[in-house]
Amino acid sequence: MHSVGRNIRGLMARLGEALFPAVCECCGRSLVEGEKLLCLHCLHGMPRTFFHRETTSELHKRLAAPQLPVERTATMFHYIKESPYAQLIQRAKYNDRPGIARHLGAAFARELQAESFFDGIDMLLPVPIHRRKLLRRGYNQSEEIARGINEVTAIPCGDNLKALPHSTQTRKNAVERVANMEGMIQVSDPAELAGLHVLLIDDVVTTGATLLTTAKAIKQASPLTRISVLTLAASKKV
């Protein structure tokens, strides 16, 4: 049923593309040949982070915890509320636009692949969402990002993580977010991750509570697993 719904949405999206000209998701200008999702002007204006070029990035610092080394970090752009780039995340997450997440994942992967970021990465692990939310939304946006990365790198996507029910992180401060996520991620098969270097994938990081909880769950279940992190966006430090 889940796959049937996805196929229907894909068909409707292709029909919409045929009936209406593609426009830039940021500025609304009609796209020309060779442009996809964003026009060149908006693509060049994206507030990039370049965390992947830093030995210790802001994302490293946000995810710092005892006995939890995060090896590599990558974030495509800064999440600035009300900016058109932040709207990309919102549309991918809440407006039934998984193709946005998949396209950005693939585009970012092409850049990172040229800089050897994926060397030695064995598995892509999207941060999970609870099954009720998955049924309501129809897709996990982090999984869609991973699909885009997989299209470029051929690194397999794992489904070893499970989310338990918890209240939304929206409107919670940093301390409340950590408490809200405590113990909410489980590893289904620790043996499958033993000795692997996994890349945790999420759409946007704010305090880092969700990623930190997920990384802790992996380390507790499989201590020899190495962890790196990739997100599409990162909010300013909170």
Residue frames as qw, qx, qy, qz and C-alpha x, y, z in Angstrom:
[[0.000, 0.885, 0.465, 0.000, 0.00, 0.00, 0.00],
 [0.327, -0.772, 0.107, 0.534, 2.87, 2.35, 0.89],
 [0.371, -0.174, 0.596, 0.690, 4.55, 1.74, -2.48],
 [0.220, 0.610, 0.690, 0.322, 1.23, 2.16, -4.35],
 [0.107, -0.930, -0.265, 0.233, 0.72, 5.56, -2.73],
 [0.357, -0.597, 0.347, 0.629, 4.25, 6.60, -3.65],
 [0.367, 0.151, 0.711, 0.581, 3.70, 5.50, -7.27],
 [0.113, 0.805, 0.568, 0.129, 0.47, 7.49, -7.52],
 [0.208, -0.891, -0.027, 0.402, 2.16, 10.60, -6.11],
 [0.417, -0.341, 0.531, 0.654, 5.03, 10.15, -8.55],
 [0.306, 0.450, 0.712, 0.443, 2.58, 9.89, -11.47],
 [0.013, -0.917, -0.394, 0.054, 0.74, 13.02, -10.37],
 [0.339, -0.735, 0.193, 0.555, 4.02, 14.91, -9.99],
 [0.388, -0.062, 0.643, 0.658, 5.09, 13.96, -13.53],
 [0.184, 0.687, 0.649, 0.270, 1.68, 14.98, -14.87],
 [0.161, -0.924, -0.187, 0.291, 2.00, 18.34, -13.12],
 [0.394, -0.499, 0.405, 0.657, 5.45, 18.87, -14.62],
 [0.338, 0.257, 0.711, 0.560, 4.03, 18.20, -18.08],
 [0.046, 0.807, 0.563, 0.174, 1.12, 20.61, -17.66],
 [0.181, -0.982, -0.028, 0.040, 2.92, 23.44, -15.87],
 [0.566, 0.634, -0.349, 0.395, 6.40, 24.83, -16.59],
 [0.744, -0.336, -0.361, 0.451, 9.02, 24.21, -13.92],
 [0.005, -0.902, 0.083, -0.424, 9.90, 27.23, -11.80],
 [0.356, 0.355, -0.626, 0.596, 12.66, 27.91, -9.30],
 [0.555, -0.532, -0.633, 0.086, 11.58, 26.82, -5.80],
 [0.411, -0.375, -0.304, 0.773, 13.23, 29.92, -4.31],
 [0.008, -0.321, 0.060, 0.945, 12.45, 32.85, -6.59],
 [0.547, 0.530, 0.535, -0.366, 9.67, 31.51, -8.84],
 [0.272, 0.636, -0.431, -0.580, 11.47, 32.26, -12.10],
 [0.934, 0.297, 0.005, -0.197, 10.90, 29.81, -14.94],
 [0.631, -0.449, 0.558, 0.299, 13.74, 27.33, -15.15],
 [0.515, 0.671, -0.400, -0.354, 15.74, 27.05, -18.36],
 [0.940, 0.193, -0.281, 0.016, 17.32, 23.96, -19.88],
 [0.572, 0.319, -0.557, 0.510, 19.92, 22.49, -17.54],
 [0.193, -0.339, 0.480, -0.786, 18.35, 23.94, -14.39],
 [0.581, -0.328, -0.723, -0.177, 16.39, 21.78, -11.97],
 [0.497, -0.608, -0.551, 0.282, 14.61, 22.77, -8.76],
 [0.265, -0.798, -0.067, 0.536, 16.70, 25.96, -8.39],
 [0.530, 0.833, -0.016, 0.154, 17.82, 28.53, -10.93],
 [0.725, 0.231, -0.251, 0.599, 21.54, 29.19, -11.17],
 [0.030, -0.646, 0.173, -0.743, 21.17, 32.55, -9.43],
 [0.709, -0.554, 0.106, -0.424, 19.50, 31.01, -6.36],
 [0.961, -0.046, -0.176, 0.207, 21.82, 28.01, -6.40],
 [0.542, 0.386, -0.267, 0.697, 24.83, 30.33, -6.23],
 [0.213, -0.599, 0.180, -0.751, 23.16, 32.40, -3.51],
 [0.828, -0.387, -0.395, -0.094, 22.55, 29.42, -1.23],
 [0.268, -0.813, 0.410, -0.316, 24.06, 30.10, 2.25],
 [0.853, 0.162, -0.490, 0.083, 26.53, 27.22, 2.25],
 [0.680, -0.712, 0.166, -0.059, 28.27, 25.85, 5.35],
 [0.596, 0.578, -0.535, 0.157, 31.20, 23.81, 3.92],
 [0.688, -0.574, 0.373, -0.241, 31.35, 21.89, 7.23],
 [0.987, 0.095, 0.086, 0.095, 32.81, 18.92, 5.34],
 [0.586, 0.624, -0.251, 0.453, 36.03, 20.86, 4.78],
 [0.240, -0.729, 0.401, -0.500, 36.56, 21.47, 8.50],
 [0.405, 0.152, -0.862, 0.266, 38.33, 19.03, 10.82],
 [0.111, -0.399, -0.757, 0.505, 36.11, 20.18, 13.69],
 [0.083, -0.426, -0.434, -0.790, 32.98, 21.82, 12.35],
 [0.389, -0.236, 0.262, -0.851, 30.11, 23.52, 14.16],
 [0.852, -0.107, -0.296, -0.420, 28.19, 20.27, 13.70],
 [0.639, 0.116, -0.668, 0.362, 31.00, 18.33, 15.39],
 [0.029, 0.197, -0.514, 0.834, 30.71, 20.67, 18.37],
 [0.613, -0.174, 0.007, -0.770, 26.93, 20.37, 18.50],
 [0.917, -0.050, -0.325, -0.227, 27.17, 16.57, 18.58],
 [0.283, 0.472, -0.717, 0.428, 30.06, 16.36, 21.03],
 [0.808, -0.447, 0.062, -0.379, 29.49, 13.76, 23.76],
 [0.363, -0.560, 0.742, -0.063, 31.70, 11.42, 25.84],
 [0.451, -0.081, 0.880, 0.125, 32.66, 8.20, 24.05],
 [0.566, 0.634, 0.519, -0.095, 30.77, 9.31, 20.96],
 [0.225, -0.447, 0.401, 0.767, 33.24, 10.41, 18.28],
 [0.627, 0.697, 0.309, -0.163, 31.59, 11.70, 15.11],
 [0.675, -0.125, 0.390, 0.613, 34.17, 11.36, 12.35],
 [0.182, 0.123, 0.418, 0.881, 32.92, 13.46, 9.43],
 [0.210, 0.641, 0.544, -0.499, 30.17, 16.03, 9.12],
 [0.145, 0.132, 0.520, 0.831, 28.53, 17.62, 6.10],
 [0.196, 0.677, 0.561, -0.434, 25.70, 20.13, 5.85],
 [0.449, 0.508, 0.481, 0.556, 24.60, 21.71, 2.58],
 [0.071, 0.571, 0.101, 0.812, 23.34, 25.09, 3.82],
 [0.024, -0.049, -0.572, 0.818, 22.49, 27.23, 6.82],
 [0.145, -0.610, -0.760, -0.172, 18.84, 27.07, 7.88],
 [0.037, -0.051, -0.190, 0.980, 17.67, 30.66, 8.22],
 [0.189, 0.529, 0.776, -0.288, 14.02, 30.88, 9.22],
 [0.353, 0.791, 0.290, -0.408, 11.72, 32.50, 6.66],
 [0.002, -0.556, 0.578, 0.597, 14.40, 32.37, 3.96],
 [0.780, 0.345, -0.231, -0.469, 13.42, 30.72, 0.65],
 [0.422, 0.370, -0.826, 0.064, 16.06, 28.06, 1.31],
 [0.251, -0.072, 0.795, -0.548, 14.42, 27.12, 4.61],
 [0.707, 0.255, 0.124, -0.648, 11.19, 26.74, 2.66],
 [0.563, 0.352, -0.712, -0.228, 12.86, 23.94, 0.68],
 [0.102, 0.103, -0.920, 0.364, 13.07, 21.91, 3.89],
 [0.433, 0.175, 0.494, -0.733, 9.51, 22.78, 4.89],
 [0.694, 0.340, -0.234, -0.590, 8.06, 21.79, 1.51],
 [0.471, 0.285, -0.833, -0.053, 10.01, 18.53, 1.43],
 [0.041, 0.038, -0.869, 0.491, 8.85, 17.67, 4.93],
 [0.268, 0.345, 0.639, -0.633, 5.26, 18.86, 5.15],
 [0.475, 0.510, -0.042, -0.716, 3.96, 19.62, 1.65],
 [0.863, 0.227, 0.450, -0.034, 4.15, 16.15, 0.10],
 [0.492, 0.825, -0.271, -0.061, 7.26, 17.08, -1.91],
 [0.836, -0.391, 0.324, 0.209, 9.72, 14.22, -1.24],
 [0.756, 0.510, 0.142, 0.385, 11.33, 14.86, -4.61],
 [0.032, 0.935, -0.209, 0.285, 12.88, 18.06, -3.22],
 [0.635, -0.630, 0.446, -0.032, 14.72, 16.10, -0.52],
 [0.892, 0.100, 0.375, 0.231, 15.81, 13.46, -3.01],
 [0.549, 0.760, 0.044, 0.345, 17.08, 16.04, -5.53],
 [0.143, -0.903, 0.326, -0.240, 19.02, 18.02, -2.91],
 [0.802, -0.412, 0.429, 0.051, 20.50, 14.80, -1.52],
 [0.842, 0.327, 0.279, 0.325, 21.74, 13.82, -4.97],
 [0.323, 0.880, -0.062, 0.343, 23.06, 17.31, -5.76],
 [0.393, -0.816, 0.395, -0.152, 24.96, 17.51, -2.47],
 [0.894, -0.176, 0.390, 0.131, 26.29, 13.97, -2.95],
 [0.733, 0.583, 0.090, 0.338, 27.80, 14.89, -6.32],
 [0.046, 0.898, -0.282, 0.335, 29.70, 17.75, -4.68],
 [0.624, -0.619, 0.454, -0.149, 30.87, 15.65, -1.74],
 [0.952, 0.115, 0.244, 0.147, 31.88, 12.73, -3.92],
 [0.563, 0.735, -0.120, 0.359, 34.27, 15.00, -5.81],
 [0.088, -0.765, 0.466, -0.437, 35.95, 15.78, -2.47],
 [0.509, 0.156, -0.831, 0.161, 36.18, 12.10, -1.37],
 [0.439, -0.371, 0.385, -0.723, 33.76, 12.60, 1.53],
 [0.904, -0.074, 0.016, -0.421, 32.16, 9.18, 1.02],
 [0.534, 0.431, -0.719, 0.110, 35.41, 7.20, 0.94],
 [0.196, 0.123, -0.876, 0.422, 35.08, 4.29, 3.37],
 [0.532, -0.009, 0.331, -0.780, 31.38, 4.87, 4.14],
 [0.050, -0.001, 0.992, 0.116, 29.65, 1.48, 4.20],
 [0.062, -0.558, -0.823, -0.085, 26.00, 2.34, 4.78],
 [0.145, -0.334, -0.052, -0.930, 23.56, 5.26, 4.71],
 [0.230, -0.413, -0.834, 0.286, 21.29, 5.36, 7.77],
 [0.164, -0.531, -0.216, -0.803, 18.41, 7.86, 7.60],
 [0.135, -0.044, 0.641, -0.754, 17.11, 9.04, 10.95],
 [0.122, -0.372, -0.892, -0.225, 13.78, 7.22, 11.39],
 [0.380, -0.202, 0.119, -0.895, 10.35, 8.61, 12.15],
 [0.414, 0.054, 0.807, -0.417, 7.63, 6.77, 14.04],
 [0.156, 0.215, 0.882, 0.389, 5.36, 4.58, 11.92],
 [0.133, 0.749, 0.596, -0.257, 2.27, 6.67, 12.69],
 [0.028, 0.774, -0.141, -0.617, 3.99, 9.77, 11.35],
 [0.168, -0.229, 0.782, 0.555, 5.24, 7.75, 8.36],
 [0.198, 0.468, 0.851, 0.132, 1.70, 6.62, 7.53],
 [0.093, 0.842, 0.360, -0.391, 0.34, 10.14, 7.91],
 [0.002, -0.748, 0.327, 0.578, 3.07, 11.81, 5.83],
 [0.869, 0.472, 0.055, -0.137, 3.57, 8.95, 3.38],
 [0.755, 0.440, -0.260, 0.411, 7.37, 9.11, 3.44],
 [0.619, -0.658, -0.030, 0.428, 10.38, 9.84, 5.63],
 [0.326, 0.939, -0.110, -0.008, 12.17, 12.91, 4.27],
 [0.328, -0.707, 0.615, 0.122, 15.52, 11.71, 5.63],
 [0.717, 0.067, 0.679, 0.144, 15.06, 8.45, 3.75],
 [0.578, 0.780, 0.234, 0.045, 14.39, 10.44, 0.58],
 [0.005, -0.907, 0.412, 0.089, 17.68, 12.33, 1.07],
 [0.550, -0.378, 0.734, 0.123, 19.42, 8.98, 1.46],
 [0.741, 0.441, 0.502, 0.062, 17.80, 7.74, -1.76],
 [0.382, 0.920, -0.081, -0.014, 19.24, 10.74, -3.60],
 [0.232, -0.750, 0.615, 0.070, 22.69, 10.06, -2.18],
 [0.716, -0.052, 0.694, 0.056, 22.40, 6.39, -3.10],
 [0.686, 0.689, 0.231, -0.027, 21.60, 7.32, -6.72],
 [0.258, 0.900, -0.348, 0.051, 24.97, 9.07, -6.94],
 [0.161, -0.656, 0.720, -0.157, 27.21, 6.91, -4.73],
 [0.764, 0.037, -0.605, -0.220, 25.55, 3.45, -4.82],
 [0.033, 0.217, -0.792, 0.569, 26.17, 3.21, -1.05],
 [0.357, -0.402, -0.819, -0.200, 23.35, 1.02, 0.33],
 [0.370, -0.469, 0.126, -0.792, 20.59, 2.51, 2.48],
 [0.231, -0.063, -0.919, 0.314, 20.02, 0.68, 5.75],
 [0.515, -0.498, -0.263, -0.647, 16.73, 0.37, 7.64],
 [0.577, -0.063, -0.725, 0.371, 18.19, -0.75, 10.96],
 [0.043, 0.021, -0.443, 0.895, 16.83, 2.11, 13.07],
 [0.259, -0.590, -0.731, -0.224, 13.41, 2.33, 14.69],
 [0.069, -0.317, 0.218, -0.921, 11.76, 5.39, 16.25],
 [0.173, -0.445, -0.829, 0.292, 9.52, 5.03, 19.28],
 [0.049, -0.816, -0.438, -0.375, 6.58, 7.43, 19.74],
 [0.398, -0.345, -0.285, 0.800, 7.51, 10.82, 21.18],
 [0.147, 0.882, 0.334, -0.296, 6.13, 14.33, 21.14],
 [0.565, 0.734, 0.084, 0.367, 7.26, 16.80, 18.47],
 [0.614, -0.186, -0.129, 0.756, 10.55, 18.65, 18.92],
 [0.122, 0.604, 0.255, 0.746, 9.00, 21.88, 17.63],
 [0.314, -0.784, -0.026, -0.534, 8.91, 24.73, 20.18],
 [0.843, -0.495, -0.101, 0.187, 11.14, 22.85, 22.65],
 [0.026, -0.910, 0.414, -0.003, 14.39, 24.35, 23.90],
 [0.444, 0.520, -0.728, 0.041, 17.73, 22.52, 23.76],
 [0.193, -0.243, 0.845, -0.436, 17.36, 20.80, 27.15],
 [0.703, 0.192, 0.403, -0.554, 13.77, 19.77, 26.45],
 [0.719, 0.490, -0.376, -0.318, 14.71, 18.37, 23.05],
 [0.247, 0.408, -0.863, 0.167, 17.38, 16.11, 24.56],
 [0.367, -0.049, 0.761, -0.533, 15.02, 14.89, 27.28],
 [0.731, 0.333, 0.111, -0.586, 12.22, 14.32, 24.76],
 [0.706, 0.476, -0.480, -0.208, 14.42, 12.09, 22.58],
 [0.205, -0.501, 0.806, -0.237, 16.08, 10.08, 25.35],
 [0.400, -0.033, 0.909, -0.111, 15.76, 6.36, 24.52],
 [0.618, 0.515, 0.249, -0.539, 13.46, 7.03, 21.56],
 [0.589, 0.579, -0.489, -0.281, 15.68, 5.38, 18.91],
 [0.809, -0.264, 0.522, -0.052, 16.35, 1.64, 18.79],
 [0.198, 0.516, -0.747, -0.369, 18.71, -0.46, 16.67],
 [0.899, 0.066, -0.038, -0.432, 16.91, -3.46, 15.19],
 [0.981, 0.076, -0.043, 0.174, 19.95, -5.63, 14.40],
 [0.297, -0.878, 0.330, 0.177, 23.21, -4.50, 16.06],
 [0.731, -0.179, 0.558, 0.350, 25.20, -7.31, 14.42],
 [0.596, 0.661, 0.370, 0.267, 24.43, -5.86, 10.98],
 [0.100, 0.978, -0.074, 0.168, 26.23, -2.63, 11.90],
 [0.747, -0.562, 0.223, 0.275, 29.26, -4.17, 13.62],
 [0.613, -0.231, 0.408, 0.636, 32.51, -2.79, 12.22],
 [0.395, 0.651, 0.472, 0.445, 30.79, -0.59, 9.63],
 [0.148, -0.218, -0.066, 0.962, 31.27, 3.12, 9.01],
 [0.131, 0.671, 0.723, 0.100, 27.73, 4.49, 8.78],
 [0.076, 0.145, 0.097, 0.982, 26.54, 7.89, 7.60],
 [0.048, 0.577, 0.703, -0.414, 23.59, 9.20, 9.62],
 [0.085, 0.264, 0.437, 0.856, 21.29, 11.35, 7.49],
 [0.009, 0.661, 0.624, -0.416, 18.73, 13.94, 8.53],
 [0.305, 0.775, 0.384, 0.398, 17.06, 16.93, 6.89],
 [0.040, 0.790, -0.143, 0.595, 17.88, 19.70, 9.35],
 [0.628, -0.247, -0.550, 0.491, 19.78, 19.90, 12.64],
 [0.209, -0.869, -0.048, -0.446, 18.94, 22.46, 15.32],
 [0.511, -0.729, 0.410, -0.197, 20.20, 21.52, 18.78],
 [0.360, 0.441, -0.821, -0.035, 21.42, 18.15, 17.52],
 [0.567, -0.233, 0.611, -0.501, 19.27, 16.24, 20.02],
 [0.912, 0.247, 0.098, -0.313, 17.78, 13.82, 17.47],
 [0.681, 0.556, -0.466, 0.103, 21.11, 13.02, 15.82],
 [0.054, -0.540, 0.716, -0.439, 22.84, 12.72, 19.19],
 [0.736, -0.121, 0.485, -0.456, 20.21, 10.30, 20.48],
 [0.905, 0.381, -0.084, -0.167, 20.45, 8.25, 17.28],
 [0.464, 0.614, -0.592, 0.238, 24.26, 8.12, 17.40],
 [0.331, -0.439, 0.688, -0.474, 24.18, 7.10, 21.08],
 [0.882, 0.051, 0.284, -0.373, 21.73, 4.28, 20.32],
 [0.812, 0.497, -0.305, 0.008, 24.04, 2.98, 17.59],
 [0.221, 0.605, -0.664, 0.380, 27.15, 3.16, 19.78],
 [0.552, -0.321, 0.587, -0.497, 25.43, 1.46, 22.70],
 [0.925, 0.177, 0.203, -0.267, 24.16, -1.36, 20.48],
 [0.886, 0.333, 0.049, 0.317, 27.29, -1.69, 18.35],
 [0.415, -0.822, 0.116, 0.372, 30.38, -0.08, 19.96],
 [0.554, -0.215, 0.511, 0.622, 32.65, -0.79, 16.97],
 [0.398, 0.719, 0.496, 0.281, 30.44, 1.05, 14.50],
 [0.308, -0.184, 0.052, 0.932, 31.97, 4.30, 13.22],
 [0.165, 0.790, 0.576, -0.129, 29.63, 7.25, 12.70],
 [0.183, -0.036, 0.198, 0.962, 29.60, 10.26, 10.39],
 [0.193, 0.653, 0.590, -0.434, 26.72, 12.70, 9.86],
 [0.128, 0.134, 0.462, 0.867, 25.14, 14.46, 6.88],
 [0.181, 0.663, 0.593, -0.418, 22.24, 16.92, 6.93],
 [0.367, 0.659, 0.411, 0.511, 20.79, 19.16, 4.27],
 [0.024, -0.779, -0.005, -0.626, 20.59, 22.14, 6.61],
 [0.538, -0.281, -0.557, 0.567, 21.70, 23.39, 10.00],
 [0.173, -0.930, -0.266, -0.187, 20.14, 26.17, 12.02],
 [0.152, 0.707, -0.402, 0.562, 22.26, 28.80, 13.68],
 [0.411, 0.010, -0.789, 0.456, 23.71, 27.63, 17.00],
 [0.498, -0.645, -0.265, -0.515, 21.10, 27.66, 19.76]]
